[in-house]
Amino acid sequence: MNISFFASRTITFYMARMFLVRFAAVLAALVIVLMALDLLGESGDILAYPGNGDAQLWLYVTLRTPQIIARFLPFAALLATLITFVTLNQNSEIISMKAAGISAHQILAPLIVASMGIAMVSLLFNERVVARSTATLTAWSNADYGPIPRDRGIANNVWVRDGDDLIHAATARGRGLRAELDRVTLYDRDGGRLISIVKGTRAVQADGGWRITDAAQFDVARGVTTQLPRFDFARGVTADRFTLSSVDPASRSILQLRGAIEDLDAAGRPTGPLRAGLWHKLSGPLSAMLMPLLAGVAAFGLARSGHLFIRAVIGMALGFAYFVADNFALAMGNLGAYPPMLAAWAPFLLFLLIGEAVLIRTEE
């Protein structure tokens, strides 16, 4: 009885090569089709900006393609696994392996190891390429596909709520007591009713709050604008409310996201959704390792019995059920209903057990 992890060197390289070739082909086809559809939807907005042309369309493609690759890489691994196993089954290669005493786990082992390599490459690709392209594309789309403002650690178009009042700053820069707000607008409200609008070119921290110098206050009831030498507002509102008002996990690497979480923790801000996003940066790429296990049901059974198609559908259903559960758990984590680690890792562990149970129950 062969109890080694791999059946043989020849079979391992043969199956891994077959899987990787099909994975590359499926991923390329998905990216080309989805990128073309996405470009059709965005090309009108891109070309609407004066001066934009073919160069900007290609720029959008280069920025958007890494996001599509990262999102649909596990789908490509699932489909490649199904195609590989169906092909092996139809050619009676699986039957030959089992007749030689090779177990179901040994048949799956080459694909799982190849998927592990794909997961590691995906994790590195997400950190080095996807996070940067997402941040750049977000800034470009916020500028209506015009010139991208240079990133100087400045938060743009910031909205903060202080009780009933709404505060808008065109830019927020600096950290701690040195933070400053530019082109500030305060909407003074009482019970949802607008009382006045205060505008100023610059606001700094003073006396535990914020102060606008040379402010202009518009009284809504009287319709009169009054010039004020200074105006104090937002007492108790810390600088991080402006500078860290919107942290997008997809636009930051793991180290950058950890730094933002630490800053928010120090300010007493909730960080549950960001922690879920941080853990998902690890569990997301590793989902490629699950696909051979979930789609493994398509490898077994007699092809001539007519059940191969049903087995392939079951494998695909298990794979897509994982993606649905993963998105649901992450949404629950963002809402605070699930703890961050549970939201990121529960679907992975659950479907790992389901895949193993199906494999052992049916084949081992």
C-alpha angles and dihedrals in degrees: 000000000000108000098168120119093244124042095222140326093253096050091044095055093040094054095039091051092047091050095046093049092052092043092055091047095048093045092049091050093049093048094048094049096042093043091052092050092046092049091052089057096047103034092086093056092044094051092043090076110087112256098018117130143141093325092059091047090054090046089055090050092052092049097043099043095071090054092052092047092051094047099046100034093097089049089053090050090051095049093043090052092050093048092048095049095043090051093048091047095049090051090050090240092128090053090050091051093050091046087055090057098259112148126225092252091053090051090052096042098084092051093046091052091047089049089050089058090048090051092052092049089047092052092051091044091052092050098045103032116011097052092050095044091048092051092048094046091048091052091046094050090047087056089053089250092300127123110325112239113238111258108240096160089275123143112220131207095008123186122191129177121217107184105299092341123096121210124197126188124183089212137004120196139170130035136258117348091349094063117123135191125213127206095004125193122189119196104202108205136176117198091339093310117119111237104172145341120228121194133185139163096231139016129191134180117272135160094357093309140052131289130203117202119210092012127181115215120197114200107212096199095050098029091227129136118214126193113225126191089219140355126199120207145150097043109194095018107128126216094250089066086070104030095043098031094124120024112178111201091202091059096052135066121236093263093046092048091049090052091051091049091051091050092050091046090053089053093049094247122147112260103175097113091046092050090051089052090048093053091044089059085069102036094044098064091039089061087082087071090061096056098078090049095048093043093042091097087075091062097067138059127058114299092210092055091076093239097102092090091050091050090050090051090050090051091049091047091053091050095049091044087059092054091049092049092046093052091045093051092047090050090051089050091052089052091049094243092116128042110253097249093045091050092053103038107027096081091047094052094040095054091041087061092043092051092048091047093051092047095048094042095051105030113015 
